[in-house]
Amino acid sequence: FYVEPKAQIVRKGDYRDCIGHVIAASSSHAETEAILHRAVGVLGWFIAPFPIVNKQNQCAAPHLPDS
């Protein structure tokens, strides 16, 4: 992710969501693993629901793209 610290990353819950990747390279397997563990460890995950504004606009299934 190329975002500022404390930036919100908002999921849409449909086909627009992306999967993030953490990539590391080193001369040894052990060092690469340590780099990956450090990188993943600094990510903070917090999931909070958005407030419901109008229940009539909600749907049970996510929207799919038009074919």
Secondary structure, DSSP 8 states (H G I E B T S, - for coil): ----TT------SSTT----------SSHHHHHHHHHHHHHT----------S-GGG--SS------
